[in-house]
Amino acid sequence: MQIVCSNNNGIKYLQVQESHYEVSGGKARQRRRVVKNLGPLSRFDDGKPDFLRRLRESFRDGNPIIPELCELASTPPPAIIKLAFDPSELLDCVCDPKNIGYFLLDALYDALGVYDVLNQYKSDTKLEYDLNGIAKLLVFGRILWPDSKLATFMRRDRYLFGLATSAGEREIYRALDCLNQTAGVIQTRMNTKIRAAIGRNTEVCFYDVTNFWFEIGQNDSDEIGADGKITRPGLRKKGISKEKRGEPIVQMGLFIDDNGIPIAYRLFPGNNPDQTTLRPALEKSIDKMKFARVIIVADGGLNTGPNIAHILSEGNGYILSKSTKKSDNRVKAWMLDEEGYQWNETRTFKVKSKVRTRKIRDADGKLIEITEKLVCYWSKKHYDREVRENVQFMEYLESVIRNPDKLKDKQKKTEKFLTKREVVRETGEIVDTQTLLAVDTDSVQEYLDLLGYYTLMTSETEKSDWEIINKYHGLSRIEDSFRITKSDLEGRPVYVRTREHINAHFLICFIALSMIRLIQLRVLKHLGKDTLNVDGWESGVTAEKIKVALGTFQADALPGGYYRLTMPNDEMKRILESCGVDANLRLPCAKELRRLKKTFDNLGLA
């Protein structure tokens, strides 16, 4: 492997590439494969002379100056083995390793029921091409080597035994149409399989929304009916981007269970506010999956009356955060009153709660009275972080108090701390009114007093405050799922165009994410670690390391029908051990490798 600096639209871009040889027309030609995209050179350059030379030397020495390369630098070379045949025969052998790490992914694909759904769909619609083969290529490729749909299909010969018999490029997009048609059924089947094999801990169900951007300039057009009304809004719309981008986006709502395993996803137009997604997402997925009572956990942007009313109407519960800064004065006064707080031993955390009744409006505008617990807590860790985040802003406010003229260039965040005063100036015949701005010091002090405080609203009045807080903190697992989908699975930008293909793209990401989580869960159980710990996933094997481990586990054909296996890295060894699979094969033949694949196939999900 080597470090390559290429030119990408005028920007110097770093990649790790690997060379291999392909035979064509009786001649061996060198080919290169991108192992890892690092990003722009400017992101890593330390400004010192000869950065590229020093980077390449440090990578060759196994101690790269870029942390992202540590995993690749520590990957051992293929094992050195003794050959059971004449070494001169190797003259006819061109190094062309094929991946066998996909054996585990293939087993998970079948165990999740995806194969059965697509096989039934193919039978019902009398399709002639290899639908499951193409779907496997797209899902496995999304995990191992994320790329465009076409590039993934064109490189289908990476797998030892092959996945798809289809050879036509058009069949990729036909398969995307089929995946869109079966998306709901696949999610339901996956849920059924997971519940039956390992159980779903759905006492708590986490929900959050993120968005994905598209490299297009304009919104999708709405579909208009004969009456002039919108019958179906466009999907790719400009909205509030989580990544502060200006391109059109698509909103995705995701549900995961208490173990961090995905349950369902739903897509919404990019201009839909987060709070409008929860109720329709529940109606189209969770409400239909026949769970026992679940507690929906979500952040403060989703705690609207219609959402809460719908959750309660289905017999479920909720734990929702509430903005301390936007709370009414009575709640703020109660939060800042020291009476009733319970402190920990180190006095770095305090909590108190109260049960209250209030009225909310459902989706039809009907008033409903509910009883809920309000939990307030303060954390020194959160307080210190918020103080650091507000240092520059508070310095600005202090300078404004000393010099009010600076308000002419006021920051947007400043507006809620300003008071307006109308001053009348008489000039004889004309009366001018001038607006003077000043800092409201009482508002500033209240803002400072509330730093470090958090508030939760919950229907679970009988649960302890600590239990409510711990369950809410599990919401970070869904943020990690979004990170994996966007970075490790390279879920954005999205390069497909139609609504159907966009949905199919996110179904592929959803299946891939579920597979990664199931591998992580298996490893954690093998290591005897708590899967409910917020940081539990990182203590087993990360998504990025799963990609590297599975992607570099290969078999290379040798003369005489034998194969040379690459040495599994530490993470691959851990994954194999968690599966109870012994892959320490020396010069296996094709039959032995098929037997190894069959071992994975028999694992299931448990």
HELIX and SHEET records of a PDB file:
HELIX    1   1 LEU A   41  ARG A   43  5                                   3    
HELIX    2   2 PHE A   51  ARG A   60  1                                  10    
HELIX    3   3 PRO A   67  LEU A   69  5                                   3    
HELIX    4   4 CYS A   70  ALA A   73  1                                   4    
HELIX    5   5 PRO A   87  ASP A   92  5                                   6    
HELIX    6   6 TYR A  102  ALA A  111  1                                  10    
HELIX    7   7 VAL A  114  THR A  125  1                                  12    
HELIX    8   8 LEU A  131  LEU A  144  1                                  14    
HELIX    9   9 LYS A  149  MET A  154  1                                   6    
HELIX   10  10 ARG A  156  ARG A  158  5                                   3    
HELIX   11  11 ARG A  170  ALA A  197  1                                  28    
HELIX   12  12 ASP A  274  THR A  276  5                                   3    
HELIX   13  13 LEU A  278  LYS A  284  1                                   7    
HELIX   14  14 ILE A  286  LYS A  288  5                                   3    
HELIX   15  15 GLY A  300  LEU A  302  5                                   3    
HELIX   16  16 GLY A  305  SER A  313  1                                   9    
HELIX   17  17 ASN A  329  LEU A  336  1                                   8    
HELIX   18  18 LYS A  380  GLU A  389  1                                  10    
HELIX   19  19 VAL A  391  ARG A  402  1                                  12    
HELIX   20  20 PRO A  404  ASP A  409  5                                   6    
HELIX   21  21 LYS A  412  PHE A  417  5                                   6    
HELIX   22  22 THR A  441  ASP A  449  1                                   9    
HELIX   23  23 ASP A  465  HIS A  473  1                                   9    
HELIX   24  24 SER A  476  ARG A  483  1                                   8    
HELIX   25  25 ILE A  484  ASP A  488  3                                   5    
HELIX   26  26 ARG A  499  LEU A  527  1                                  29    
HELIX   27  27 TRP A  537  SER A  539  5                                   3    
HELIX   28  28 ALA A  543  GLY A  551  1                                   9    
HELIX   29  29 ASP A  570  CYS A  579  1                                  10    
HELIX   30  30 ALA A  590  ASP A  601  1                                  12    
SHEET    1   A 3 GLN A   2  ASN A   8  0                                        
SHEET    2   A 3 ILE A  11  SER A  24 -1                                        
SHEET    3   A 3 LYS A  27  PRO A  40 -1                                        
SHEET    1   B 3 LYS A  98  ASN A  99  0                                        
SHEET    2   B 3 GLN A 554  LEU A 558 -1                                        
SHEET    3   B 3 TYR A 562  LEU A 565 -1                                        
SHEET    1   C 9 PRO A 262  PRO A 269  0                                        
SHEET    2   C 9 ILE A 249  ILE A 256 -1                                        
SHEET    3   C 9 VAL A 204  TRP A 213 -1                                        
SHEET    4   C 9 ILE A 295  ALA A 298  1                                        
SHEET    5   C 9 GLY A 317  LYS A 322  1                                        
SHEET    6   C 9 TYR A 453  THR A 458 -1                                        
SHEET    7   C 9 LEU A 367  SER A 379 -1                                        
SHEET    8   C 9 PHE A 349  ARG A 361 -1                                        
SHEET    9   C 9 GLN A 342  TRP A 343 -1                                        
SHEET    1   D 2 GLU A 223  ILE A 224  0                                        
SHEET    2   D 2 ILE A 230  ARG A 232 -1                                        
SHEET    1   E 2 LEU A 418  GLU A 426  0                                        
SHEET    2   E 2 VAL A 431  VAL A 439 -1                                        
END                                                                             
